[in-house]
Amino acid sequence: MDGRRSPADGRRSSAPPRASVAAIVTPPRRCSPHKMPRMPRNPNGQKRSQLPPVAVLFSSFAFACFLSVPIQHCRGDEVEARTVLPVWPDGGPGVPAGVAEQSPLNEKGHVTRVTHPTLTLMEPPEGKANGTSVIICPGGGYHILAIEKEGYAVGRWLNSHGVTAWVLRYRVPRTQSGPFWRPPLQDAQRAVSMVRHQAADRGLDPDRVGILGFSAGGHLSATTSTRHEERAYDSTDEIDKVSCRPDFAVLVYPAYITPSKSDLDRSEEITVTTQTPPTFITVAADDGHALSSLRYTIELRKHSVPVELHVFPDGGHGYGLGRANTTANHWPELCRRWMAGRGLLAPPSED
């Protein structure tokens, strides 16, 4: 069992912007140190649900980078250089040799096929990195990845706050045999270990590795947060000896945590324990998947895991960083304040 806790405690910031929001908040709690040697730092819409607005308040590499590919990504008139790292040396568990790697980004900003998962590294401006890493899991129902709106755009937002972003292209579409969530979970577990394994070499903190996901990616983030005690694949190298437990999690309109949109039961793959990391959750009350956020919050509360939940009156589903003229637009600032309150946006320590 990995008994680490989030290392970040801090003073809670001032009140959030005026909006019709409700929150379930538990105080930050410090985790025990990560059980691995610390390395020296490098100096240099969707259908509207009938669910009414909710108002609830509780107190309480030896990954020897097999390949590091610099790519250019165009955004308007800008060209962004990024580094893409393979998650697996051979495409992933169960992937046959010779299978096409992935489909290109389409006009909607989606990727429709991934068989060889990758992490796209997005770094803050020079001198601005604070040591925190976040692995981003885009949504798409485990059929596609909405990787522009729920991946790269989010990475740019995190970079603006000094956070190093790693956009995960996990395997899609969903498998037709076995649990649909297992191949993506394998990819996410490996990604957490991979980022932590090479963190110190990149001047990052191996004890500040989080995961953030949207919709299906929110479900993947929750599954990764709750199933870290046992890997979903056979270990293959030094990377897999490093913990795959995220230090914190951010779930944005997560789906599938309940078996159906109208069911408040817990999906069997979600197994919250006292070792589940502190979590920030945001959802709109008119989101058909809103019950997933409520169920996960209840599970976290039952196990005394720090959680902050924001339920907005409107916004629907799939809005990424926000949707015009909805209260859900406030979630990025509230998330920033939550991260700051846990010490995740502070500069790295000098020890």
N, C-alpha and C positions, 0 to 999 in steps of 0.2 A: 504493500500500500504506500502510496506517495502522500505523506502527511504534510506537504508544504501548504502554506497559506499565503495569501496575497501579501507582499511585503510593504504595501503602500497604505499608510494611514495619513490622515491630515485633517485640517480644519475644514468644516463644511462651508461653502461659499455663501454669498448673499442670496436672497430670494430670487426665484426664476422670473422670467419676463411674464407680464400679465397675460394670462390665457386661461381658458377653461380646461384645466388639467387636474388630475388627481394623481397622487403618488403614494406608493407603498415604499417606505424607506426603513432600512435598518442601518445602524451605524457601521462605519468601516471597522475592520478587524485585521490585525496584523497576522500574517502567516509565519510559520517557522521557516528558517532559511532553507533554500533549495539544496537537496543533498547531492551536490556535485562540486568538484573543485572549481574555485573561482579563478579565471584566467586573467592575466594582466590586460588592461584596456589599451586599445589602440589610440595613441595620442593624436596621431595625425587624423376606366376603370373597371374595376371588378364589381360584381353584384353587391348591392348594399344589403347588409344584414339587418334583421329586425332587432338585433341587440341594441337596447337603449344606451345612452351615455352612462358611463359607470363613474361613480365617485366613491372611492374607498380610501381610507387612510388608516394605516397601522403605525404604531410607534415601533416601535421596535423596527564537420563534414568529415574526425577523419572522414566527413562527407567530402570526399575529394571531388568537389563539384565536377561531376562527370561531363557536364557541359555548361558553360556560362555564355549565354548568347545575348549580346547587346542588340536591341531593336529600337526602331524609331516609331513613335506613335503620334499621328497627327491629330491635333485638336484645334480646329479653326485654322488660323495662320501660324500656330505654334507647332513645333516639332519637339517631342519629349523623348530623350534617350532613356531606355530602361534595360535592366539586366534580367534575363529570364533563366531560371534554374530548374532543371528537371527534379521532380520529387523522388522518382525512382530511377535506378540505373537501367532497368529494362522495361519501363512502361507501367509496371504495377502488378500486383498479384493476380494471376489468372489471365493476363493480357497475352494473347497469342503473338508470336513473332510475326513481323511484317504487316501488322495492322496499321492503317493510316493513323497518324498521330492526332489530328484535330481539324475541325473546320475553321475557316477564317472568320474574322469578325464581320457580321453582315451589316446591312444598312440600318438595322434597328439597334445596333450595338450589342448584339447577342452572339454567342458561340453555341452552335447546335450539336457539336460532337467533340468529346474529349476522351481519348483512350490513354494518352500519355500525360499525366498531370504535371503541371508546372507551377512555380511560384514566380511572380513578377515583382521584382524589388523596386520600390518607389521611395526615394530618400528625400528628407527635408533639405532645404537650402544649406549650403556649407556653413558650418558653425552653429546651426540651429537645432541639431538633433539632441534630444533629451535622454536617449537611452532606451526608451520604451518602443516595443515592436507590437504591431497588431496584424494578425493574419485575417484577411477579408474573404468571406465566403459569399459570393453573389447568390441570388435566388434564381428561380426559374422552374420550380416544381420538380426538380431532379430530371427534367427533360432538356432544358437549355440552361445557359448561364447568361443573365442580364449583366454582362461584365463591364459595360461602360458606366451605366447609371449606378449600379450597385457594387462596382469594383473600383475602376480607375478614378471616377469622380470622388469616391469616398477616400481613396488613397491621397488625392490632392488635398482634401480637407484635413486629413490627419497630418500630412506633411506641413500644413500651415501652422500646426500647433506643435511642431517638433517631433512628431511621432513617425517612426519608420514603418512604412506599410508594405505588406507582402500579399499580393492578390493571388488567391489560389484558384487555379483552374482544375477543379476536381472532376472525376469521371461522370459524364452524361452521354446519352440519356440513361435512365435507370435500367438496371438489369432486369431481365425477364425471369431469372431463376434466383432463388434465395432472397433474403431481405434486401429491399431496394436501397436501404441506407448503408449497407455494409461496405461496398467499394468506396463511396465517398468518405465514410468514417476512416477507412484505412488510409486514404490520401490525407485527411486532416490530421490524424494522429502522427503520421510520418512528417507532415509539414511542421507541426509544433516542435517535434524533436529536432528537426533539421534547423529551424530558426534558432532554437536554444543552443544547439551544438556549435554553431558558428557565430553566436552573438558577440562573445568577447573579442574575437578576431576583427569584428566590424565596429568595435567600440560601443557595443550595445549591452544592455543588462540582461543576463540570462534569467533573472528573477522577475522580469517585467515583460513577459511574452503573453499577449492576450489574443482573443479570437472575437471576431465581429461578423455577424451574418444577418442576411435579409431573407425573410420568407423561408423557402426550403433551406437556404444557407443559415437561417436562424435555428432551424431544427438541427442541422448539422453541427452548429456551434454548441447547442445544448447537448447533443449526443456525445460530442467530443469532451465536453465538460463533465459528463457523468459516467463515461466509460473509459476512463484513463488508467484504471488499475490493471487492466488486461488488454493487451493489443489485439486488434482484430485480424492480425496476420502474424506469420512467423518472423521473428527478428532475423535480420540478415547481416548487419554490420555495426560499427561503433555508434552510428547515429541512433540506432534503435535501443542502445543502452541508456540513452538520455530520456528523462521524463517527458511524457507527452501530455501532461496536465497543463492546461492554460492557467495563467496566474489570475486572469479576470476574463469576463465575457460580456459582450454587448449583443443583445438580441433585438432586432428591429423587425416589427410585425412578423414574428416567427409563426410558422405553420406546422401542422402534423404532430405537435406535441400531444394533442388529443387525437383519438382514432378517427373522429369526424368533426365537422364544424359545429355540430349541435351536441357533442358529447363532452362532458367534463371529466371523464376518466382519463387516466394517463396512458399514453402509448407505451408498450412493453419495453422498448429500447431506451426509454428515459428512466434512469435509475439514480435519482438524487441521493447523495449521502452527505455527511458532515464535511467531506473532503471536496465537495463541488465548489468551484471558485466563486467569489463575489460577482454579482451579475447586475447589469443595467438592462432594463426592458422597456421598450416603447411600442405603443400600438394605438390605433384609432378605434373608437367604440363602434364605428360603422364598418369595420373590417370583418369579413366573414370568418376569419381565423382568430378573432379576438380571444376566444376561450383558451387557445393555446398559451397565450401570455398569462392569463389568470391561473391556469392549472400549474404552470411552471413556477409562478410566484408562490402559490400555496405549497408546492413541494419544497421549495427553498426555505420558506418560513418554518415548515414542519421540522426541518433539519438544522435550524438556526444558522442558515447561510445568509450573509448580508446581501440584500436585494433592494433595488430601487425600481419601482414600476411607475410609468407615466401612461395614463389612458386619456387620449384626446377625444373630444366630441366628434371630430370629423377628420377626413384625410383618406379614408378607404384603405386600399392595399397597393403595394408596389410603387410607392412615391419616392423611394431613394432618400435623398437628403431633404426632400420636401416637395409639397405640391402647392401651387399658387392658391391663395385665399383660403387656406385651411390652417387650423391650429396645430396640426402635426408638424408644421414648419419649425416649431420650437425645439424639436428633439435634439438637433446637433449641439445647440448651446447648452441644453440641460446635460447632455452626455459629457461635453467638455468640462462642465463644472463638477460632475461626478468623478471624472478622471483626475481633475486637479485636486479634489478633496481627498483622494486616495494617494496622492503624491506621485501620480503617474506622469505628470507633465513637468515635474521638477527636473532641473539639470542633474546629470549623473553625479554620484558622490565621488570623492577623490580617493577613497580608501582602496 
